[in-house]
Each structure stands twice: as C-alpha cells, then as structure tokens.
Amino acid sequence: ELKVEQNPLFLSMQEGKNYTIYCNYSTTSDRLYWYRQDPGKSLESLFVLLSNGAVKQEGRLMASLDTKARLSTLHITAAVHDLSATYFCAVEAGGGADGLTFGKGTHLIIQP
Amino acid sequence: KAGVTQTPRYLIKTRGQQVTLSCSPISGHRSVSWYQQTPGQGLQFLFEYFSETQRNKGNFPGRFSGRQFSNSRSEMNVSTLELGDSALYLCASSSTLGQGGNTGELFFGEGSRLTVL
C-alpha cells in the first residue's frame, strides 16, 4: 500500500523567511503533484513532477523530485502572507490504478 | 475555458437517505475522478471514469457508486447515508488519455459539501 507522508503538518512562519515542506512516499512512483487548498476552496494544481531530478518553479515556490530517495520538496522563498494555505503532495503509482494518494497536507500560516 | 463544475455545492441529508452529486468536467476532458475529503482521513480516492467506463475504484463500500455519461459528465451516488459520510466530495477531470503530453494533472471542482444528520 502506497503511503505518502508530509512534514511538517503545521507551519507558522514570518514573512520574508524561507522554508521547505517535505513529501516522502513509500513505493516507486510514476508521478508526483503539488496542490494548494485555501480554506473552504478546492484544490489548485501547483506543480507536476514527472521524472527524477525534475525541478519546477513558480514565483516564490519551487518543487523538486528525487525518485531514488522517494522524496519531493516544496521550497518557499521569502514567504508572503498570500502563500498562507494548505499544501498537499500527491503521488500516482501503479499506472494510476489507485488514483492519487495524498499526503495529509501542510497547513501553512505566514504572519506579517 | 470553464473549469470543473459540481452541483450541488452544499446539501444536508439524514441518515439512511441517499444522495446524488453531479460533475461537469472541463470541455474536452474525458477522464473524471472523485475524491472524498474529511478532516480525519484526508483526501481519499473514490473512483475514476473514462469514456463511460469505471477504470479504477478506491477502498469504499458498495454504497458509493458512480457513472459517466456520453458527454463526460459524471454523477456519484451514496446510498443509505451514514454520519461518517459527511465530507467534501471533490470531482476532478484530466485531459484525454492517450494524447501526447498528458501529464495526468487533475483539475478539481469546488466540491459538494455533504452533511449527514
């Protein structure tokens, strides 16, 4: 059974600081995704990582994938309040036979 | 283009009733997936449909069912509702399988929030 673990689950940080969210998964993965969810809202796709060593960047967010270590990171640079949200990583394995397996999410609060 | 549309957005049911939720995918998307989100269990995969056929199913009891129509719209049904079925039900669509560049990226709707009393 595929397990996806995120840490930390809760993070409070100040604006301007850098931080990294980690996503570990237990079996060989085909694809890894990062999503953002604002309170009461749906999931917004942030990044799609398809191969070992993949790195994607959008604004202050950068995601990377190490398939050998079964690890993905989401790095936040010079955080701003608007990035406050819950971030989920999700892994597809087995050709998608079990859909996406999501981590429990990282609840991120960025304080001025 | 329009995103994934789910209806109804909110609904309240009582135990033992049944409910049907509807999802219209992004135009041109033929794959529709359903997920359940609860505070305790997080996001869990329910099922996926492609071209009116169920491709995959998550670990949910038979009370949870779905279908997809020829226009790719999908419905899911939960019968004999239990208190634990209270959740946000999210529908997601993805681009047509088999075409080059399909990353499997899912685009989610706003969800249907079900409360079972």
Chai-1 contact restraints between the chains, C-beta under 6 A:
chainA,res_idxA,chainB,res_idxB,connection_type,confidence,min_distance_angstrom,max_distance_angstrom,comment,restraint_id
A,R31,B,G104,contact,1.0,0.0,6.0,A-B,restraint_1
A,S42,B,F108,contact,1.0,0.0,6.0,A-B,restraint_2
A,S42,B,E110,contact,1.0,0.0,6.0,A-B,restraint_3
A,S42,B,G111,contact,1.0,0.0,6.0,A-B,restraint_4
A,L43,B,F108,contact,1.0,0.0,6.0,A-B,restraint_5
A,S45,B,E105,contact,1.0,0.0,6.0,A-B,restraint_6
A,V48,B,T103,contact,1.0,0.0,6.0,A-B,restraint_7
A,V48,B,E105,contact,1.0,0.0,6.0,A-B,restraint_8
A,A97,B,N56,contact,1.0,0.0,6.0,A-B,restraint_9
A,G99,B,S33,contact,1.0,0.0,6.0,A-B,restraint_10
A,G99,B,F45,contact,1.0,0.0,6.0,A-B,restraint_11
A,G99,B,E48,contact,1.0,0.0,6.0,A-B,restraint_12
A,F102,B,G42,contact,1.0,0.0,6.0,A-B,restraint_13
A,F102,B,L43,contact,1.0,0.0,6.0,A-B,restraint_14
A,K104,B,G42,contact,1.0,0.0,6.0,A-B,restraint_15
